[in-house]
Amino acid sequence: MSNNHILPLQKIGELHWVDNLKKFLLKYDILSEGISLREETSLIPFGFGDEIRMYYKYFGATDSAEFMYYLYKVKEINWLHKSSYASLLAHHFPENELAGYVLIAESRNAEPICLHIDTQAIYTFSKKSGEKNLLFHSFTDLLLLELIQFKKQVCEFDFDNIEEEHRYTDSIVNNTGISKELRHDRLYKM
């Protein structure tokens, strides 16, 4: 690897993770902003696990065009089966299956990115093919990969090739059963 690859945290909830992430973002002039107690309370019916709930508590109102830009603000979060995507996905998935997912973001190609309430894993649904694809096993994995992508944008991570980048991400993110190419296409491909 061409330079030292260090991220400001290893897991949401670890000691000092909030302060470390705030300092990291401030280094790039991104002001961290959490959500209000009322907004935090509005997330309760969605059944968010600790990782995503804590992220929103401390960073959910952060406004950045470079970092976690595709993640919905609290007011945009919705049950997948009650969203505008429901009618498009109804041909492929029964409503009771869609009811287990919360819409938390939209991919670059306008497909829903959802948190599965039971597993807290993150999936995308294809409106055209009717496929459901695993993107992340946890919200921490999403955040860590987002930090890697951000550091690549600001030229702090320089991988010699795609295999080196995949080896590095495999060492910090659980990529079991995930298509890295599909994930890259949905979230980062320009």
N, C-alpha and C positions, 0 to 999 in steps of 0.2 A: 504494500500500500504506500502511496506516495506521501501521505501525511497522517498524523495522529488522528484517529477517529474517536472523538469523545462526545457523548451526548450529556445534556444537563440532568438527566434522570434515567433510571432503569425501570421504574414501575410507578404508576400513579399510586399514591398512598404511602410511599416510603418516606422516611425521615427527610425533611427539608425539600421535598419535591416541589412544592409551590414556590418557595423562595428561589430555588435554583432555576426553575423555568421562567419566573418573572425576570430575574437578572439576565438570563440568556436572551429573552425577547427584547428587553430594554437595550441591550447591546446593539440591536438592529433597529432601534427607534420604534419598536412595537410596544405600545402601552397596554399592559394587561388590565382587563376589567372583568370583574365577576358579575354575577347576577344578583338581583335583590332577593330578600327573603321571600317575598310574595312570588317572584318568578320561580324560586327554588321549590316552594310549596306546590306550584302548579305542575311540577314534574312528577310528583308522587304518584298520580294515577297511572303513569306510564310504566311503573315498575322498574325504573332504571336501577342498575346495580351501583355499587360504591364508586367504581372507576369513572363512569360517565357522569354520575351525579356530582362527584367531587370536581371533575374537570369543569363542568358548567358552573359550579359554585364559585370557582376562583378565576375562570377564564372564559366563561360563556358569553360575555358581552365584548370580548376583544374584537376589534375591527381591524382586519389586515387583508390586503390583497395578495399577500404572499404566504400567510400561515393559516392553515385550517379554514381557508376561505370558502370551501364548499359546505362546511358544517352549518346546519340551520341554527338560527337564533331561537330562543325559547318559544317565542310566539309562533314560529313556523312549524314546530314539531307537531306531528299528528300521527294517529294510528294509520297504518297503511290501508286497511280496509275502509277507512272513512276519507281517504285522500282522493285527489283527482286521478291518481294512478289506478285506483280500484277497478274502474270500468275497463281500463286497458288490460289489466291482468286477470280479470274475471274469466276470460276464455281459457286460461291456463291453470288457475289456482282457485280452489273453493274459498269462499269468504272466511270460513272458520280457520283456514290455514293462514290467510293474510292477517287475521285478527291477532296473531301472535307476534306481529312485527310493528315496530315504531319507526316511522319515517324520520330520519335524522339529517339527511343530506340528499343532494342530487349530484349524479356523476356529470362529467364533462359532456357526455352525450345524452343528457337529460333522462337518465334512468334513476329510479329510486335506490337510495342506499339506506338500509334499515338495520336496526338493532333487534335481534331475536330476544324476546323477553325472558324465556326460560334459560337460554345458554349464555346470553350477553354477547354472542358472536355477531359479526356484522356481515351482511349479505347485500348483494345487488340483484335486482330482478330485471330481466330483459323483456321489454314490452313486445318486441318482435318475435323472438324465438320461444318465449315462455320459459326460459331457463332461470333458475335461481343459483347464484354462485357465491360461495364463501369468499369474502375479502379479508377478514381478520378474525382471529379467534377471540380477541378481547379489544376493549377500547384502548388499553395501554399499547397494544401492538399497532393500532392505528396512529396513535400519537407518536410513537417511536419512529415509525416509517415516515410520518409527516416531518419530523425533525431532521431525518436523513435527507429527504427531498429538499427541505429548506436550506440545509447546509450546503447541498450541491448547488442550489441557485446562487448562493452568496460566495461560491468558490472556496468553501472551507473543507469540503470533502472532495477529493479527487481520486477516483478509482481508475486503475490502469485499464480495466475492461469490465464488461458486464458480468463475467463470471466472478471477478473479485468482489464486485458490489453484491452479488447474490450470496456469496460466502459470508460476507459481513452481515447482511440483513438476516441470514439464516442463523447467525450466532446470537442475535438479540431479539428476534421476532419468531414466533411459532408460525412457520410457513407450511406445515403439514396439511396436505390436501387442498392447497391454494394454488391457482394459476397466477404466477407473478406477472405474466404477460397480460392476462386479462385485467388484473388489478391495475397495472400501469396504464393500460389503455383506458380504463374507466376513470381513473383519478388524475393522471399526470401527463398523458400524451397530449401534445399540442396540436 
